[in-house]
Amino acid sequence: MSQAPGIFDYICANADKLALMLALETLAGLLSVVFFVFSPPGTATRVVSALNVLGVLVIGGFTAALLWQCHRR
């Protein structure tokens, strides 16, 4: 069996950068939630904010899962 590092080893070597990315995703998500809450219903701002929140949840969830797996190793 090969002892060469795999792709997951390279990802976990950059866990500090992933943590920073997750923090920025969290900040973007919070700002999107604020825009969503304070924009009037039926406006383009509200729709874009809702899509931003959904996107941040998906991307942030994937980043959090990667960090969690790196932490478990």
CHARMM internal coordinates of N, CA and C (Angstrom, degrees):
IC EDIT
DIST 1 N 1 CA 1.4287
DIST 1 CA 1 C 1.5234
ANGL 1 N 1 CA 1 C 109.68
DIST 1 C 2 N 1.3097
ANGL 1 CA 1 C 2 N 117.15
DIHE 1 N 1 CA 1 C 2 N 139.27
DIST 2 N 2 CA 1.4562
ANGL 1 C 2 N 2 CA 122.69
DIHE 1 CA 1 C 2 N 2 CA -176.68
DIST 2 CA 2 C 1.5241
ANGL 2 N 2 CA 2 C 111.07
DIHE 1 C 2 N 2 CA 2 C -74.62
DIST 2 C 3 N 1.3188
ANGL 2 CA 2 C 3 N 115.24
DIHE 2 N 2 CA 2 C 3 N 143.02
DIST 3 N 3 CA 1.4586
ANGL 2 C 3 N 3 CA 121.33
DIHE 2 CA 2 C 3 N 3 CA 177.49
DIST 3 CA 3 C 1.5249
ANGL 3 N 3 CA 3 C 111.52
DIHE 2 C 3 N 3 CA 3 C -103.34
DIST 3 C 4 N 1.3255
ANGL 3 CA 3 C 4 N 117.26
DIHE 3 N 3 CA 3 C 4 N 10.50
DIST 4 N 4 CA 1.4582
ANGL 3 C 4 N 4 CA 120.81
DIHE 3 CA 3 C 4 N 4 CA 179.09
DIST 4 CA 4 C 1.5289
ANGL 4 N 4 CA 4 C 109.63
DIHE 3 C 4 N 4 CA 4 C -67.51
DIST 4 C 5 N 1.3237
ANGL 4 CA 4 C 5 N 116.28
DIHE 4 N 4 CA 4 C 5 N 141.53
DIST 5 N 5 CA 1.4662
ANGL 4 C 5 N 5 CA 118.20
DIHE 4 CA 4 C 5 N 5 CA 179.46
DIST 5 CA 5 C 1.5251
ANGL 5 N 5 CA 5 C 111.34
DIHE 4 C 5 N 5 CA 5 C -65.67
DIST 5 C 6 N 1.3144
ANGL 5 CA 5 C 6 N 114.91
DIHE 5 N 5 CA 5 C 6 N 142.20
DIST 6 N 6 CA 1.4554
ANGL 5 C 6 N 6 CA 120.92
DIHE 5 CA 5 C 6 N 6 CA 179.43
DIST 6 CA 6 C 1.5175
ANGL 6 N 6 CA 6 C 111.24
DIHE 5 C 6 N 6 CA 6 C -93.56
DIST 6 C 7 N 1.3122
ANGL 6 CA 6 C 7 N 114.98
DIHE 6 N 6 CA 6 C 7 N -179.00
DIST 7 N 7 CA 1.4576
ANGL 6 C 7 N 7 CA 120.71
DIHE 6 CA 6 C 7 N 7 CA -178.71
DIST 7 CA 7 C 1.5288
ANGL 7 N 7 CA 7 C 111.48
DIHE 6 C 7 N 7 CA 7 C -62.99
DIST 7 C 8 N 1.3342
ANGL 7 CA 7 C 8 N 116.49
DIHE 7 N 7 CA 7 C 8 N -35.01
DIST 8 N 8 CA 1.4584
ANGL 7 C 8 N 8 CA 119.50
DIHE 7 CA 7 C 8 N 8 CA -179.56
DIST 8 CA 8 C 1.5273
ANGL 8 N 8 CA 8 C 110.97
DIHE 7 C 8 N 8 CA 8 C -68.07
DIST 8 C 9 N 1.3240
ANGL 8 CA 8 C 9 N 117.20
DIHE 8 N 8 CA 8 C 9 N -31.77
DIST 9 N 9 CA 1.4715
ANGL 8 C 9 N 9 CA 120.53
DIHE 8 CA 8 C 9 N 9 CA 175.91
DIST 9 CA 9 C 1.5279
ANGL 9 N 9 CA 9 C 110.82
DIHE 8 C 9 N 9 CA 9 C -64.67
DIST 9 C 10 N 1.3225
ANGL 9 CA 9 C 10 N 116.81
DIHE 9 N 9 CA 9 C 10 N -40.21
DIST 10 N 10 CA 1.4564
ANGL 9 C 10 N 10 CA 120.52
DIHE 9 CA 9 C 10 N 10 CA 177.49
DIST 10 CA 10 C 1.5288
ANGL 10 N 10 CA 10 C 111.18
DIHE 9 C 10 N 10 CA 10 C -67.13
DIST 10 C 11 N 1.3129
ANGL 10 CA 10 C 11 N 116.79
DIHE 10 N 10 CA 10 C 11 N -38.10
DIST 11 N 11 CA 1.4653
ANGL 10 C 11 N 11 CA 120.33
DIHE 10 CA 10 C 11 N 11 CA 178.49
DIST 11 CA 11 C 1.5277
ANGL 11 N 11 CA 11 C 109.89
DIHE 10 C 11 N 11 CA 11 C -64.83
DIST 11 C 12 N 1.3174
ANGL 11 CA 11 C 12 N 116.96
DIHE 11 N 11 CA 11 C 12 N -45.44
DIST 12 N 12 CA 1.4685
ANGL 11 C 12 N 12 CA 120.64
DIHE 11 CA 11 C 12 N 12 CA -178.22
DIST 12 CA 12 C 1.5263
ANGL 12 N 12 CA 12 C 112.16
DIHE 11 C 12 N 12 CA 12 C -69.85
DIST 12 C 13 N 1.3246
ANGL 12 CA 12 C 13 N 117.63
DIHE 12 N 12 CA 12 C 13 N -22.98
DIST 13 N 13 CA 1.4594
ANGL 12 C 13 N 13 CA 119.75
DIHE 12 CA 12 C 13 N 13 CA 175.75
DIST 13 CA 13 C 1.5238
ANGL 13 N 13 CA 13 C 110.97
DIHE 12 C 13 N 13 CA 13 C -67.45
DIST 13 C 14 N 1.3184
ANGL 13 CA 13 C 14 N 117.05
DIHE 13 N 13 CA 13 C 14 N -19.98
DIST 14 N 14 CA 1.4635
ANGL 13 C 14 N 14 CA 122.28
DIHE 13 CA 13 C 14 N 14 CA 179.00
DIST 14 CA 14 C 1.5221
ANGL 14 N 14 CA 14 C 111.66
DIHE 13 C 14 N 14 CA 14 C -109.96
DIST 14 C 15 N 1.3097
ANGL 14 CA 14 C 15 N 117.19
DIHE 14 N 14 CA 14 C 15 N 32.57
DIST 15 N 15 CA 1.4626
ANGL 14 C 15 N 15 CA 121.17
DIHE 14 CA 14 C 15 N 15 CA -177.14
DIST 15 CA 15 C 1.5237
ANGL 15 N 15 CA 15 C 111.51
DIHE 14 C 15 N 15 CA 15 C -62.98
DIST 15 C 16 N 1.3246
ANGL 15 CA 15 C 16 N 118.13
DIHE 15 N 15 CA 15 C 16 N -31.61
DIST 16 N 16 CA 1.4666
ANGL 15 C 16 N 16 CA 119.60
DIHE 15 CA 15 C 16 N 16 CA 178.40
DIST 16 CA 16 C 1.5239
ANGL 16 N 16 CA 16 C 111.22
DIHE 15 C 16 N 16 CA 16 C -65.73
DIST 16 C 17 N 1.3222
ANGL 16 CA 16 C 17 N 116.80
DIHE 16 N 16 CA 16 C 17 N -36.47
DIST 17 N 17 CA 1.4660
ANGL 16 C 17 N 17 CA 120.14
DIHE 16 CA 16 C 17 N 17 CA 177.09
DIST 17 CA 17 C 1.5275
ANGL 17 N 17 CA 17 C 110.71
DIHE 16 C 17 N 17 CA 17 C -71.39
DIST 17 C 18 N 1.3166
ANGL 17 CA 17 C 18 N 117.19
DIHE 17 N 17 CA 17 C 18 N -34.30
DIST 18 N 18 CA 1.4583
ANGL 17 C 18 N 18 CA 120.54
DIHE 17 CA 17 C 18 N 18 CA 176.13
DIST 18 CA 18 C 1.5291
ANGL 18 N 18 CA 18 C 110.84
DIHE 17 C 18 N 18 CA 18 C -65.88
DIST 18 C 19 N 1.3212
ANGL 18 CA 18 C 19 N 116.65
DIHE 18 N 18 CA 18 C 19 N -38.30
DIST 19 N 19 CA 1.4639
ANGL 18 C 19 N 19 CA 120.21
DIHE 18 CA 18 C 19 N 19 CA 178.58
DIST 19 CA 19 C 1.5260
ANGL 19 N 19 CA 19 C 110.50
DIHE 18 C 19 N 19 CA 19 C -65.20
DIST 19 C 20 N 1.3248
ANGL 19 CA 19 C 20 N 117.25
DIHE 19 N 19 CA 19 C 20 N -40.12
DIST 20 N 20 CA 1.4582
ANGL 19 C 20 N 20 CA 120.52
DIHE 19 CA 19 C 20 N 20 CA 176.62
DIST 20 CA 20 C 1.5264
ANGL 20 N 20 CA 20 C 110.62
DIHE 19 C 20 N 20 CA 20 C -64.70
DIST 20 C 21 N 1.3277
ANGL 20 CA 20 C 21 N 116.64
DIHE 20 N 20 CA 20 C 21 N -41.15
DIST 21 N 21 CA 1.4602
ANGL 20 C 21 N 21 CA 120.29
DIHE 20 CA 20 C 21 N 21 CA 178.42
DIST 21 CA 21 C 1.5259
ANGL 21 N 21 CA 21 C 110.71
DIHE 20 C 21 N 21 CA 21 C -63.27
DIST 21 C 22 N 1.3275
ANGL 21 CA 21 C 22 N 117.36
DIHE 21 N 21 CA 21 C 22 N -40.38
DIST 22 N 22 CA 1.4633
ANGL 21 C 22 N 22 CA 120.44
DIHE 21 CA 21 C 22 N 22 CA 177.66
DIST 22 CA 22 C 1.5252
ANGL 22 N 22 CA 22 C 111.43
DIHE 21 C 22 N 22 CA 22 C -64.04
DIST 22 C 23 N 1.3353
ANGL 22 CA 22 C 23 N 117.01
DIHE 22 N 22 CA 22 C 23 N -37.47
DIST 23 N 23 CA 1.4666
ANGL 22 C 23 N 23 CA 120.04
DIHE 22 CA 22 C 23 N 23 CA 177.50
DIST 23 CA 23 C 1.5251
ANGL 23 N 23 CA 23 C 110.60
DIHE 22 C 23 N 23 CA 23 C -64.53
DIST 23 C 24 N 1.3251
ANGL 23 CA 23 C 24 N 117.41
DIHE 23 N 23 CA 23 C 24 N -41.74
DIST 24 N 24 CA 1.4609
ANGL 23 C 24 N 24 CA 120.52
DIHE 23 CA 23 C 24 N 24 CA 178.54
DIST 24 CA 24 C 1.5281
ANGL 24 N 24 CA 24 C 111.38
DIHE 23 C 24 N 24 CA 24 C -68.16
DIST 24 C 25 N 1.3270
ANGL 24 CA 24 C 25 N 116.79
DIHE 24 N 24 CA 24 C 25 N -36.96
DIST 25 N 25 CA 1.4673
ANGL 24 C 25 N 25 CA 119.89
DIHE 24 CA 24 C 25 N 25 CA 175.83
DIST 25 CA 25 C 1.5156
ANGL 25 N 25 CA 25 C 111.12
DIHE 24 C 25 N 25 CA 25 C -64.24
DIST 25 C 26 N 1.3174
ANGL 25 CA 25 C 26 N 116.99
DIHE 25 N 25 CA 25 C 26 N -37.95
DIST 26 N 26 CA 1.4548
ANGL 25 C 26 N 26 CA 121.44
DIHE 25 CA 25 C 26 N 26 CA 178.04
DIST 26 CA 26 C 1.5282
ANGL 26 N 26 CA 26 C 110.62
DIHE 25 C 26 N 26 CA 26 C -65.35
DIST 26 C 27 N 1.3254
ANGL 26 CA 26 C 27 N 116.38
DIHE 26 N 26 CA 26 C 27 N -42.84
DIST 27 N 27 CA 1.4611
ANGL 26 C 27 N 27 CA 120.20
DIHE 26 CA 26 C 27 N 27 CA 177.37
DIST 27 CA 27 C 1.5296
ANGL 27 N 27 CA 27 C 111.02
DIHE 26 C 27 N 27 CA 27 C -62.34
DIST 27 C 28 N 1.3189
ANGL 27 CA 27 C 28 N 117.07
DIHE 27 N 27 CA 27 C 28 N -44.17
DIST 28 N 28 CA 1.4613
ANGL 27 C 28 N 28 CA 120.56
DIHE 27 CA 27 C 28 N 28 CA 178.24
DIST 28 CA 28 C 1.5274
ANGL 28 N 28 CA 28 C 110.85
DIHE 27 C 28 N 28 CA 28 C -63.27
DIST 28 C 29 N 1.3194
ANGL 28 CA 28 C 29 N 117.24
DIHE 28 N 28 CA 28 C 29 N -38.68
DIST 29 N 29 CA 1.4583
ANGL 28 C 29 N 29 CA 120.64
DIHE 28 CA 28 C 29 N 29 CA 178.17
DIST 29 CA 29 C 1.5145
ANGL 29 N 29 CA 29 C 112.15
DIHE 28 C 29 N 29 CA 29 C -65.41
DIST 29 C 30 N 1.3168
ANGL 29 CA 29 C 30 N 116.50
DIHE 29 N 29 CA 29 C 30 N -41.51
DIST 30 N 30 CA 1.4665
ANGL 29 C 30 N 30 CA 119.65
DIHE 29 CA 29 C 30 N 30 CA 178.59
DIST 30 CA 30 C 1.5239
ANGL 30 N 30 CA 30 C 111.41
DIHE 29 C 30 N 30 CA 30 C -65.41
DIST 30 C 31 N 1.3230
ANGL 30 CA 30 C 31 N 117.22
DIHE 30 N 30 CA 30 C 31 N -41.10
DIST 31 N 31 CA 1.4642
ANGL 30 C 31 N 31 CA 119.80
DIHE 30 CA 30 C 31 N 31 CA 177.05
DIST 31 CA 31 C 1.5263
ANGL 31 N 31 CA 31 C 111.21
DIHE 30 C 31 N 31 CA 31 C -64.06
DIST 31 C 32 N 1.3143
ANGL 31 CA 31 C 32 N 117.03
DIHE 31 N 31 CA 31 C 32 N -38.43
DIST 32 N 32 CA 1.4637
ANGL 31 C 32 N 32 CA 120.47
DIHE 31 CA 31 C 32 N 32 CA 178.34
DIST 32 CA 32 C 1.5265
ANGL 32 N 32 CA 32 C 111.21
DIHE 31 C 32 N 32 CA 32 C -66.15
DIST 32 C 33 N 1.3162
ANGL 32 CA 32 C 33 N 116.82
DIHE 32 N 32 CA 32 C 33 N -38.18
DIST 33 N 33 CA 1.4614
ANGL 32 C 33 N 33 CA 120.28
DIHE 32 CA 32 C 33 N 33 CA 177.36
DIST 33 CA 33 C 1.5291
ANGL 33 N 33 CA 33 C 110.24
DIHE 32 C 33 N 33 CA 33 C -64.84
DIST 33 C 34 N 1.3304
ANGL 33 CA 33 C 34 N 116.97
DIHE 33 N 33 CA 33 C 34 N -40.77
DIST 34 N 34 CA 1.4640
ANGL 33 C 34 N 34 CA 120.23
DIHE 33 CA 33 C 34 N 34 CA 178.28
DIST 34 CA 34 C 1.5292
ANGL 34 N 34 CA 34 C 110.08
DIHE 33 C 34 N 34 CA 34 C -62.60
DIST 34 C 35 N 1.3363
ANGL 34 CA 34 C 35 N 116.90
DIHE 34 N 34 CA 34 C 35 N -45.76
DIST 35 N 35 CA 1.4646
ANGL 34 C 35 N 35 CA 119.67
DIHE 34 CA 34 C 35 N 35 CA 177.69
DIST 35 CA 35 C 1.5272
ANGL 35 N 35 CA 35 C 111.02
DIHE 34 C 35 N 35 CA 35 C -62.06
DIST 35 C 36 N 1.3297
ANGL 35 CA 35 C 36 N 116.87
DIHE 35 N 35 CA 35 C 36 N -38.22
DIST 36 N 36 CA 1.4616
ANGL 35 C 36 N 36 CA 120.29
DIHE 35 CA 35 C 36 N 36 CA 179.81
DIST 36 CA 36 C 1.5261
ANGL 36 N 36 CA 36 C 111.23
DIHE 35 C 36 N 36 CA 36 C -64.49
DIST 36 C 37 N 1.3120
ANGL 36 CA 36 C 37 N 116.07
DIHE 36 N 36 CA 36 C 37 N -44.88
DIST 37 N 37 CA 1.4673
ANGL 36 C 37 N 37 CA 120.39
DIHE 36 CA 36 C 37 N 37 CA -175.96
DIST 37 CA 37 C 1.5277
ANGL 37 N 37 CA 37 C 111.67
DIHE 36 C 37 N 37 CA 37 C -68.01
DIST 37 C 38 N 1.3359
ANGL 37 CA 37 C 38 N 116.58
DIHE 37 N 37 CA 37 C 38 N -39.54
DIST 38 N 38 CA 1.4614
ANGL 37 C 38 N 38 CA 119.55
DIHE 37 CA 37 C 38 N 38 CA -173.81
DIST 38 CA 38 C 1.5265
ANGL 38 N 38 CA 38 C 114.68
DIHE 37 C 38 N 38 CA 38 C -95.62
DIST 38 C 39 N 1.3201
ANGL 38 CA 38 C 39 N 118.39
DIHE 38 N 38 CA 38 C 39 N 4.62
DIST 39 N 39 CA 1.4690
ANGL 38 C 39 N 39 CA 119.30
DIHE 38 CA 38 C 39 N 39 CA 176.18
DIST 39 CA 39 C 1.5309
ANGL 39 N 39 CA 39 C 108.92
DIHE 38 C 39 N 39 CA 39 C -96.66
DIST 39 C 40 N 1.3273
ANGL 39 CA 39 C 40 N 116.71
DIHE 39 N 39 CA 39 C 40 N 147.29
DIST 40 N 40 CA 1.4620
ANGL 39 C 40 N 40 CA 119.54
DIHE 39 CA 39 C 40 N 40 CA -179.26
DIST 40 CA 40 C 1.5279
ANGL 40 N 40 CA 40 C 111.68
DIHE 39 C 40 N 40 CA 40 C -68.52
DIST 40 C 41 N 1.3152
ANGL 40 CA 40 C 41 N 117.81
DIHE 40 N 40 CA 40 C 41 N 146.20
DIST 41 N 41 CA 1.4665
ANGL 40 C 41 N 41 CA 120.76
DIHE 40 CA 40 C 41 N 41 CA 179.23
DIST 41 CA 41 C 1.5298
ANGL 41 N 41 CA 41 C 111.28
DIHE 40 C 41 N 41 CA 41 C -61.23
DIST 41 C 42 N 1.3053
ANGL 41 CA 41 C 42 N 115.21
DIHE 41 N 41 CA 41 C 42 N 144.50
DIST 42 N 42 CA 1.4536
ANGL 41 C 42 N 42 CA 121.00
DIHE 41 CA 41 C 42 N 42 CA 176.30
DIST 42 CA 42 C 1.5124
ANGL 42 N 42 CA 42 C 114.71
DIHE 41 C 42 N 42 CA 42 C 85.51
DIST 42 C 43 N 1.3233
ANGL 42 CA 42 C 43 N 118.16
DIHE 42 N 42 CA 42 C 43 N 5.11
DIST 43 N 43 CA 1.4631
ANGL 42 C 43 N 43 CA 120.12
DIHE 42 CA 42 C 43 N 43 CA 179.76
DIST 43 CA 43 C 1.5263
ANGL 43 N 43 CA 43 C 110.09
DIHE 42 C 43 N 43 CA 43 C -97.53
DIST 43 C 44 N 1.3197
ANGL 43 CA 43 C 44 N 114.41
DIHE 43 N 43 CA 43 C 44 N 162.21
DIST 44 N 44 CA 1.4624
ANGL 43 C 44 N 44 CA 119.74
DIHE 43 CA 43 C 44 N 44 CA 178.97
DIST 44 CA 44 C 1.5260
ANGL 44 N 44 CA 44 C 111.30
DIHE 43 C 44 N 44 CA 44 C -65.47
DIST 44 C 45 N 1.3201
ANGL 44 CA 44 C 45 N 116.75
DIHE 44 N 44 CA 44 C 45 N -32.91
DIST 45 N 45 CA 1.4684
ANGL 44 C 45 N 45 CA 120.73
DIHE 44 CA 44 C 45 N 45 CA 178.79
DIST 45 CA 45 C 1.5130
ANGL 45 N 45 CA 45 C 111.05
DIHE 44 C 45 N 45 CA 45 C -60.89
DIST 45 C 46 N 1.3150
ANGL 45 CA 45 C 46 N 116.22
DIHE 45 N 45 CA 45 C 46 N -40.67
DIST 46 N 46 CA 1.4685
ANGL 45 C 46 N 46 CA 120.20
DIHE 45 CA 45 C 46 N 46 CA -179.42
DIST 46 CA 46 C 1.5275
ANGL 46 N 46 CA 46 C 111.18
DIHE 45 C 46 N 46 CA 46 C -67.79
DIST 46 C 47 N 1.3204
ANGL 46 CA 46 C 47 N 116.99
DIHE 46 N 46 CA 46 C 47 N -39.97
DIST 47 N 47 CA 1.4722
ANGL 46 C 47 N 47 CA 120.61
DIHE 46 CA 46 C 47 N 47 CA 179.66
DIST 47 CA 47 C 1.5202
ANGL 47 N 47 CA 47 C 110.38
DIHE 46 C 47 N 47 CA 47 C -66.27
DIST 47 C 48 N 1.3314
ANGL 47 CA 47 C 48 N 116.42
DIHE 47 N 47 CA 47 C 48 N -46.70
DIST 48 N 48 CA 1.4632
ANGL 47 C 48 N 48 CA 120.18
DIHE 47 CA 47 C 48 N 48 CA -179.90
DIST 48 CA 48 C 1.5269
ANGL 48 N 48 CA 48 C 110.40
DIHE 47 C 48 N 48 CA 48 C -63.99
DIST 48 C 49 N 1.3111
ANGL 48 CA 48 C 49 N 117.53
DIHE 48 N 48 CA 48 C 49 N -39.67
DIST 49 N 49 CA 1.4677
ANGL 48 C 49 N 49 CA 120.76
DIHE 48 CA 48 C 49 N 49 CA 177.58
DIST 49 CA 49 C 1.5184
ANGL 49 N 49 CA 49 C 111.68
DIHE 48 C 49 N 49 CA 49 C -63.08
DIST 49 C 50 N 1.3256
ANGL 49 CA 49 C 50 N 116.95
DIHE 49 N 49 CA 49 C 50 N -40.54
DIST 50 N 50 CA 1.4635
ANGL 49 C 50 N 50 CA 120.26
DIHE 49 CA 49 C 50 N 50 CA 178.35
DIST 50 CA 50 C 1.5289
ANGL 50 N 50 CA 50 C 110.54
DIHE 49 C 50 N 50 CA 50 C -64.25
DIST 50 C 51 N 1.3222
ANGL 50 CA 50 C 51 N 116.60
DIHE 50 N 50 CA 50 C 51 N -42.45
DIST 51 N 51 CA 1.4660
ANGL 50 C 51 N 51 CA 119.59
DIHE 50 CA 50 C 51 N 51 CA 178.04
DIST 51 CA 51 C 1.5256
ANGL 51 N 51 CA 51 C 111.32
DIHE 50 C 51 N 51 CA 51 C -66.06
DIST 51 C 52 N 1.3361
ANGL 51 CA 51 C 52 N 116.65
DIHE 51 N 51 CA 51 C 52 N -36.98
DIST 52 N 52 CA 1.4610
ANGL 51 C 52 N 52 CA 119.65
DIHE 51 CA 51 C 52 N 52 CA 176.14
DIST 52 CA 52 C 1.5225
ANGL 52 N 52 CA 52 C 111.75
DIHE 51 C 52 N 52 CA 52 C -63.06
DIST 52 C 53 N 1.3222
ANGL 52 CA 52 C 53 N 116.25
DIHE 52 N 52 CA 52 C 53 N -42.20
DIST 53 N 53 CA 1.4713
ANGL 52 C 53 N 53 CA 119.64
DIHE 52 CA 52 C 53 N 53 CA 179.35
DIST 53 CA 53 C 1.5235
ANGL 53 N 53 CA 53 C 110.14
DIHE 52 C 53 N 53 CA 53 C -62.67
DIST 53 C 54 N 1.3198
ANGL 53 CA 53 C 54 N 117.23
DIHE 53 N 53 CA 53 C 54 N -43.83
DIST 54 N 54 CA 1.4662
ANGL 53 C 54 N 54 CA 119.62
DIHE 53 CA 53 C 54 N 54 CA 178.81
DIST 54 CA 54 C 1.5247
ANGL 54 N 54 CA 54 C 111.45
DIHE 53 C 54 N 54 CA 54 C -63.62
DIST 54 C 55 N 1.3111
ANGL 54 CA 54 C 55 N 116.95
DIHE 54 N 54 CA 54 C 55 N -42.26
DIST 55 N 55 CA 1.4605
ANGL 54 C 55 N 55 CA 120.53
DIHE 54 CA 54 C 55 N 55 CA 178.72
DIST 55 CA 55 C 1.5127
ANGL 55 N 55 CA 55 C 112.60
DIHE 54 C 55 N 55 CA 55 C -63.71
DIST 55 C 56 N 1.3266
ANGL 55 CA 55 C 56 N 116.05
DIHE 55 N 55 CA 55 C 56 N -42.11
DIST 56 N 56 CA 1.4622
ANGL 55 C 56 N 56 CA 119.92
DIHE 55 CA 55 C 56 N 56 CA 179.13
DIST 56 CA 56 C 1.5257
ANGL 56 N 56 CA 56 C 110.50
DIHE 55 C 56 N 56 CA 56 C -66.03
DIST 56 C 57 N 1.3168
ANGL 56 CA 56 C 57 N 117.20
DIHE 56 N 56 CA 56 C 57 N -36.85
DIST 57 N 57 CA 1.4664
ANGL 56 C 57 N 57 CA 119.41
DIHE 56 CA 56 C 57 N 57 CA 177.87
DIST 57 CA 57 C 1.5308
ANGL 57 N 57 CA 57 C 111.35
DIHE 56 C 57 N 57 CA 57 C -62.49
DIST 57 C 58 N 1.3151
ANGL 57 CA 57 C 58 N 116.60
DIHE 57 N 57 CA 57 C 58 N -42.21
DIST 58 N 58 CA 1.4678
ANGL 57 C 58 N 58 CA 120.05
DIHE 57 CA 57 C 58 N 58 CA -179.46
DIST 58 CA 58 C 1.5256
ANGL 58 N 58 CA 58 C 110.71
DIHE 57 C 58 N 58 CA 58 C -68.64
DIST 58 C 59 N 1.3302
ANGL 58 CA 58 C 59 N 116.40
DIHE 58 N 58 CA 58 C 59 N -52.58
DIST 59 N 59 CA 1.4641
ANGL 58 C 59 N 59 CA 119.91
DIHE 58 CA 58 C 59 N 59 CA -176.99
DIST 59 CA 59 C 1.5296
ANGL 59 N 59 CA 59 C 110.93
DIHE 58 C 59 N 59 CA 59 C -67.08
DIST 59 C 60 N 1.3323
ANGL 59 CA 59 C 60 N 116.32
DIHE 59 N 59 CA 59 C 60 N -42.14
DIST 60 N 60 CA 1.4637
ANGL 59 C 60 N 60 CA 119.67
DIHE 59 CA 59 C 60 N 60 CA 178.28
DIST 60 CA 60 C 1.5146
ANGL 60 N 60 CA 60 C 112.45
DIHE 59 C 60 N 60 CA 60 C -65.87
DIST 60 C 61 N 1.3149
ANGL 60 CA 60 C 61 N 116.88
DIHE 60 N 60 CA 60 C 61 N -36.44
DIST 61 N 61 CA 1.4637
ANGL 60 C 61 N 61 CA 119.93
DIHE 60 CA 60 C 61 N 61 CA 176.52
DIST 61 CA 61 C 1.5170
ANGL 61 N 61 CA 61 C 112.21
DIHE 60 C 61 N 61 CA 61 C -64.37
DIST 61 C 62 N 1.3258
ANGL 61 CA 61 C 62 N 115.96
DIHE 61 N 61 CA 61 C 62 N -40.30
DIST 62 N 62 CA 1.4692
ANGL 61 C 62 N 62 CA 120.05
DIHE 61 CA 61 C 62 N 62 CA 177.71
DIST 62 CA 62 C 1.5281
ANGL 62 N 62 CA 62 C 110.29
DIHE 61 C 62 N 62 CA 62 C -65.88
DIST 62 C 63 N 1.3145
ANGL 62 CA 62 C 63 N 117.09
DIHE 62 N 62 CA 62 C 63 N -43.15
DIST 63 N 63 CA 1.4684
ANGL 62 C 63 N 63 CA 120.76
DIHE 62 CA 62 C 63 N 63 CA 178.79
DIST 63 CA 63 C 1.5247
ANGL 63 N 63 CA 63 C 110.52
DIHE 62 C 63 N 63 CA 63 C -64.16
DIST 63 C 64 N 1.3230
ANGL 63 CA 63 C 64 N 116.91
DIHE 63 N 63 CA 63 C 64 N -42.52
DIST 64 N 64 CA 1.4681
ANGL 63 C 64 N 64 CA 120.52
DIHE 63 CA 63 C 64 N 64 CA 178.74
DIST 64 CA 64 C 1.5281
ANGL 64 N 64 CA 64 C 111.08
DIHE 63 C 64 N 64 CA 64 C -63.78
DIST 64 C 65 N 1.3310
ANGL 64 CA 64 C 65 N 117.12
DIHE 64 N 64 CA 64 C 65 N -38.57
DIST 65 N 65 CA 1.4623
ANGL 64 C 65 N 65 CA 120.35
DIHE 64 CA 64 C 65 N 65 CA 178.01
DIST 65 CA 65 C 1.5290
ANGL 65 N 65 CA 65 C 111.22
DIHE 64 C 65 N 65 CA 65 C -65.04
DIST 65 C 66 N 1.3283
ANGL 65 CA 65 C 66 N 116.59
DIHE 65 N 65 CA 65 C 66 N -40.44
DIST 66 N 66 CA 1.4663
ANGL 65 C 66 N 66 CA 119.64
DIHE 65 CA 65 C 66 N 66 CA 176.35
DIST 66 CA 66 C 1.5207
ANGL 66 N 66 CA 66 C 111.26
DIHE 65 C 66 N 66 CA 66 C -62.55
DIST 66 C 67 N 1.3323
ANGL 66 CA 66 C 67 N 116.82
DIHE 66 N 66 CA 66 C 67 N -45.37
DIST 67 N 67 CA 1.4643
ANGL 66 C 67 N 67 CA 119.89
DIHE 66 CA 66 C 67 N 67 CA 178.65
DIST 67 CA 67 C 1.5160
ANGL 67 N 67 CA 67 C 112.02
DIHE 66 C 67 N 67 CA 67 C -62.99
DIST 67 C 68 N 1.3104
ANGL 67 CA 67 C 68 N 116.24
DIHE 67 N 67 CA 67 C 68 N -38.60
DIST 68 N 68 CA 1.4589
ANGL 67 C 68 N 68 CA 120.33
DIHE 67 CA 67 C 68 N 68 CA 179.71
DIST 68 CA 68 C 1.5311
ANGL 68 N 68 CA 68 C 110.63
DIHE 67 C 68 N 68 CA 68 C -64.36
DIST 68 C 69 N 1.3402
ANGL 68 CA 68 C 69 N 116.11
DIHE 68 N 68 CA 68 C 69 N -43.21
DIST 69 N 69 CA 1.4644
ANGL 68 C 69 N 69 CA 119.59
DIHE 68 CA 68 C 69 N 69 CA 178.80
DIST 69 CA 69 C 1.5347
ANGL 69 N 69 CA 69 C 110.63
DIHE 68 C 69 N 69 CA 69 C -65.31
DIST 69 C 70 N 1.3201
ANGL 69 CA 69 C 70 N 117.26
DIHE 69 N 69 CA 69 C 70 N -38.31
DIST 70 N 70 CA 1.4719
ANGL 69 C 70 N 70 CA 119.98
DIHE 69 CA 69 C 70 N 70 CA 177.34
DIST 70 CA 70 C 1.5235
ANGL 70 N 70 CA 70 C 110.55
DIHE 69 C 70 N 70 CA 70 C -64.98
DIST 70 C 71 N 1.3183
ANGL 70 CA 70 C 71 N 116.94
DIHE 70 N 70 CA 70 C 71 N -38.51
DIST 71 N 71 CA 1.4624
ANGL 70 C 71 N 71 CA 120.79
DIHE 70 CA 70 C 71 N 71 CA -179.92
DIST 71 CA 71 C 1.5291
ANGL 71 N 71 CA 71 C 111.07
DIHE 70 C 71 N 71 CA 71 C -67.61
DIST 71 C 72 N 1.3192
ANGL 71 CA 71 C 72 N 117.16
DIHE 71 N 71 CA 71 C 72 N -34.14
DIST 72 N 72 CA 1.4677
ANGL 71 C 72 N 72 CA 121.01
DIHE 71 CA 71 C 72 N 72 CA -178.90
DIST 72 CA 72 C 1.5297
ANGL 72 N 72 CA 72 C 112.31
DIHE 71 C 72 N 72 CA 72 C -72.41
DIST 72 C 73 N 1.3185
ANGL 72 CA 72 C 73 N 117.53
DIHE 72 N 72 CA 72 C 73 N -21.59
DIST 73 N 73 CA 1.4748
ANGL 72 C 73 N 73 CA 120.72
DIHE 72 CA 72 C 73 N 73 CA -177.80
DIST 73 CA 73 C 1.4878
ANGL 73 N 73 CA 73 C 111.93
DIHE 72 C 73 N 73 CA 73 C -72.09
END
COOR INIT
IC SEED 1 N 1 CA 1 C
IC BUILD
